[in-house]
């Protein structure tokens, strides 16, 4: 049982004993304060004299109160000392604090698995100012990290719910095995059909399985790492530019995606009519007609802006913020 719950039940039992004892002594003719005093001294075995002489009924009541009250008081003390000495209370209170912190989050990213991929994802999210909740079955791996955590088996729906999957924006499945990633993808998709799910694949043969399980994107870190290394060998300046734009926090410009909302004033206008570059200073590198459409690089001025169209833009933070505000 939860240590906090055990302590609450023990304190509740002790309070009921004290209340019952006080009421009993009041019935026997004691004043309210005297009745409370007599109850406390009896239950705590202090052994002071009786406030008033006890009749036979009073003595019988006191015997019953001693047998029940002393046992309850000792049990309460034992539960509290056990929780304090073994650290259960601190752990339980920390878990409750973490639950409250996660319940206040919205639009966060859930990272399943605190390995190398999970750590790298968390660092990138932190650099971007985004909140993340980390899940791992090994509590020792989650000690002293700067993100809210949930200890448990991520394939358990209750663990995903504890991580706030109902109000998360995305989930990263970065577990050690492809089978676990498939399972957590299935569970997450069942709980949140609209959730963005990015799954790690250790082998290329697992990619179609993860897609069928419901992953929006499947990433093979080894494959991506190999391609980046090859690109540095062939076109080092191009590779370094994109690497810096995506990951260097010290640069004063970056690449972002901007989605045209259905009610945006830009809908139906061409890029030349919208004059996004002139108004914001940001450069439109590519457009995509919806989340699953094809990318069109260097779109022409006659390109029409449509609902859910994705703009890939590069610029300074202020320029990109202005671009975001124009489409609202």
C-alpha positions in Angstrom: 0.0 0.0 0.0 1.1 3.6 -0.7 3.0 4.8 2.5 1.1 8.1 2.5 -2.2 6.2 2.4 -1.1 3.9 5.2 -0.2 7.0 7.3 -3.5 8.6 6.6 -5.4 5.5 7.6 -3.4 5.1 10.8 -3.9 8.8 11.7 -7.6 8.5 10.9 -7.9 5.4 13.2 -6.1 7.3 16.0 -8.4 10.3 15.6 -11.5 8.1 15.7 -10.2 6.5 18.9 -9.6 9.9 20.5 -13.0 11.2 19.5 -14.7 8.0 20.7 -12.8 8.2 24.0 -13.7 11.9 24.5 -17.4 11.3 23.8 -17.4 8.3 26.2 -15.9 10.3 29.1 -18.4 13.1 28.4 -21.2 10.6 28.7 -19.7 9.4 32.0 -20.0 13.0 33.4 -16.6 14.6 32.4 -16.4 18.1 31.0 -15.3 18.3 27.4 -11.8 19.5 28.1 -11.4 17.0 31.0 -12.8 14.2 28.8 -10.2 15.0 26.0 -7.4 15.2 28.6 -8.4 11.9 30.2 -8.5 10.2 26.7 -5.1 11.5 25.6 -3.4 10.5 28.9 -5.0 7.1 28.7 -4.2 6.4 25.1 -0.6 7.6 25.4 -0.1 5.6 28.6 1.2 8.7 30.4 -0.4 7.4 33.6 -1.6 10.6 35.3 -4.4 10.3 37.9 -8.0 10.3 36.8 -9.5 13.7 36.5 -12.7 12.4 38.3 -13.2 9.2 40.2 -14.3 6.4 37.9 -17.3 4.2 38.5 -17.3 0.5 37.5 -18.6 1.4 34.1 -16.0 4.1 33.8 -13.2 1.7 34.7 -14.5 -0.9 32.2 -14.6 1.8 29.5 -11.1 2.9 30.4 -9.8 -0.7 30.1 -11.3 -1.0 26.6 -9.9 2.4 25.6 -6.4 1.3 26.8 -6.6 -1.9 24.8 -7.8 -0.3 21.6 -6.2 3.1 21.9 -2.7 2.0 22.9 -2.6 -0.5 20.0 -3.8 2.1 17.6 -1.2 4.7 18.8 1.6 2.2 18.6 0.6 1.2 15.1 0.4 4.8 13.9 3.9 5.5 15.4 5.3 2.3 13.8 3.9 3.2 10.3 5.3 6.8 10.5 8.7 5.6 11.7 8.9 2.9 9.1 8.1 5.4 6.3 10.6 7.9 7.5 13.5 5.4 8.2 13.1 3.4 5.0 12.6 6.5 2.9 9.1 5.4 1.6 7.5 8.6 2.7 10.0 10.8 0.9 9.6 8.6 -2.2 5.8 8.7 -2.1 5.7 12.5 -1.5 8.1 13.0 -4.4 5.9 10.8 -6.6 2.9 12.8 -5.7 4.7 16.1 -6.4 5.8 14.7 -9.7 2.2 13.7 -10.5 0.9 17.3 -9.8 3.7 18.8 -11.9 2.8 16.5 -14.9 -0.9 17.2 -14.5 -0.2 20.9 -15.0 1.7 20.3 -18.3 0.0 20.6 -21.6 1.5 20.3 -25.1 4.6 18.4 -23.7 6.5 15.6 -25.3 6.7 12.1 -23.7 10.0 10.3 -24.1 9.8 6.6 -23.6 13.2 5.2 -22.7 16.1 7.0 -21.0 18.9 5.7 -23.2 21.2 7.5 -25.6 18.4 8.3 -28.0 16.1 9.5 -25.2 18.8 11.7 -23.7 19.6 13.3 -27.0 15.9 13.9 -27.7 15.5 15.5 -24.2 18.5 17.8 -24.8 17.1 19.0 -28.0 13.7 19.7 -26.5 15.3 21.6 -23.6 17.3 23.7 -26.0 14.0 24.5 -27.9 12.3 25.5 -24.6 9.8 22.6 -24.8 8.6 20.5 -21.8 9.3 16.7 -21.7 8.2 13.9 -19.5 10.5 10.9 -19.3 9.4 7.3 -18.7 11.7 4.4 -17.9 11.3 1.2 -15.9 14.6 1.7 -14.1 14.2 4.4 -11.5 17.9 4.6 -10.9 18.4 5.9 -14.5 15.9 8.8 -13.8 17.6 10.2 -10.8 18.8 13.8 -10.9 17.4 14.6 -14.4 15.9 18.0 -15.1 12.5 16.6 -16.4 9.4 15.2 -14.8 9.7 11.5 -14.7 7.5 8.4 -14.4 8.9 5.1 -13.3 7.2 2.1 -14.8 6.7 -0.2 -17.7 5.8 2.1 -20.7 3.8 -0.7 -22.2 1.3 -0.2 -19.4 -1.5 2.2 -20.3 -1.7 3.5 -16.7 2.0 4.6 -17.0 1.3 6.5 -20.2 -1.7 8.1 -18.5 0.5 9.1 -15.6 2.8 10.8 -18.0 -0.1 13.0 -19.2 -0.7 11.4 -22.6 -4.2 12.9 -22.7 -2.7 16.4 -23.1 0.7 15.7 -24.7 1.6 17.0 -28.1 3.9 14.1 -29.1 5.5 10.8 -28.0 8.9 9.6 -28.8 9.3 5.8 -28.5 13.0 5.2 -27.9 13.0 1.9 -26.2 15.8 -0.7 -26.6 13.9 -3.2 -28.7 11.7 -2.7 -31.8 9.1 -5.0 -30.2 8.7 -2.7 -27.3 8.5 0.3 -29.6 5.8 -1.4 -31.6 3.8 -2.2 -28.5 4.0 1.3 -27.0 3.1 2.8 -30.4 0.0 0.6 -30.5 -1.0 1.5 -26.9 -0.4 5.2 -27.5 -2.4 5.3 -30.7 -5.3 3.6 -29.0 -5.2 6.1 -26.1 -4.7 9.2 -28.3 -5.7 8.8 -32.0 -4.5 12.3 -32.8 -1.1 12.1 -31.0 2.1 12.6 -33.0 4.2 9.5 -32.5 7.8 9.2 -33.4 9.3 5.7 -33.1 12.8 4.4 -33.1 13.7 1.5 -35.4 16.8 -0.5 -34.8 16.4 -2.3 -38.1 14.9 -1.3 -41.5 12.6 -4.4 -41.4 10.8 -2.9 -38.4 9.9 0.4 -40.1 6.7 -0.9 -41.9 5.6 -2.6 -38.7 5.9 0.6 -36.7 4.1 2.5 -39.4 1.2 0.0 -39.3 1.2 0.2 -35.5 0.4 3.9 -35.8 3.8 5.8 -35.8 3.7 9.1 -37.7 7.5 9.0 -38.2 10.0 6.2 -37.9 13.6 7.0 -37.3 16.6 4.7 -37.5 19.4 6.5 -35.6 22.2 4.3 -37.1 21.0 5.0 -40.7 20.7 8.8 -40.1 24.1 8.9 -38.4 25.6 7.0 -41.4 24.1 9.4 -43.9 25.3 12.4 -42.0 28.8 11.1 -41.8 28.7 10.5 -45.6 27.3 13.9 -46.3 30.1 15.5 -44.2 32.6 13.6 -46.4 31.0 14.7 -49.7 29.6 18.1 -48.9 30.9 19.2 -45.6 29.8 22.9 -45.8 26.2 22.0 -46.7 26.1 19.4 -44.0 27.6 21.7 -41.4 25.2 24.5 -42.3 22.1 22.3 -41.8 23.6 20.8 -38.7 24.3 24.3 -37.2 20.8 25.6 -38.2 19.1 22.7 -36.6 21.2 22.2 -33.5 23.4 25.2 -32.7 21.7 27.3 -30.0 24.1 30.2 -30.4 23.1 31.1 -34.0 20.7 34.0 -34.4 18.7 32.2 -37.1 16.9 28.9 -37.5 14.6 26.8 -39.6 11.0 26.4 -38.6 7.8 25.0 -40.0 4.6 27.2 -40.1 1.3 25.6 -40.8 -1.4 27.7 -42.5 -4.6 27.5 -40.4 -8.0 27.0 -42.0 -9.1 30.4 -40.9 -5.9 32.2 -41.7 -6.2 35.5 -43.7 -3.4 34.1 -46.0 -5.6 31.3 -47.4 -6.3 31.8 -51.1 -3.5 34.3 -51.6 -0.3 33.6 -53.6 3.1 34.0 -52.1 3.6 37.2 -54.1 0.3 38.6 -52.8 1.1 37.6 -49.3 4.6 39.2 -49.5 5.8 37.1 -46.6 9.5 37.9 -47.3 9.0 41.6 -47.4 6.8 41.7 -44.3 8.8 39.4 -42.1 12.3 39.1 -43.5 12.0 35.3 -43.4 12.9 33.2 -46.4 10.5 30.5 -47.6 12.6 27.5 -48.5 9.8 25.0 -49.3 6.1 24.4 -49.1 4.1 21.2 -48.5 0.4 20.8 -49.2 -0.7 19.2 -46.0 1.2 16.8 -43.6 1.5 14.0 -46.2 2.0 16.1 -49.4 5.2 16.4 -51.4 7.7 19.2 -50.7 8.1 21.9 -53.3 11.5 23.6 -52.9 11.9 27.3 -53.8 8.2 27.8 -54.5 7.3 30.3 -57.2 5.5 33.6 -56.4 2.3 32.2 -57.9 2.1 29.4 -55.4 -1.3 29.6 -53.7 -1.5 29.3 -49.9 -4.1 26.7 -48.8 -5.4 25.4 -45.4 -2.9 23.0 -43.7 -0.1 24.0 -46.1 3.3 23.7 -44.3 5.8 26.5 -44.9 9.5 25.7 -44.3 11.1 29.0 -43.5 14.5 30.2 -42.3 15.1 33.5 -40.5 15.9 35.1 -37.2 13.7 34.4 -34.2 11.8 37.7 -34.5 11.2 37.2 -38.2 9.9 33.7 -37.7 7.6 34.9 -34.9 6.2 37.6 -37.2 5.6 34.9 -39.8 3.7 32.8 -37.3 1.6 35.8 -36.3 0.7 36.7 -39.9 -1.0 33.3 -40.6 -3.2 33.4 -37.5 
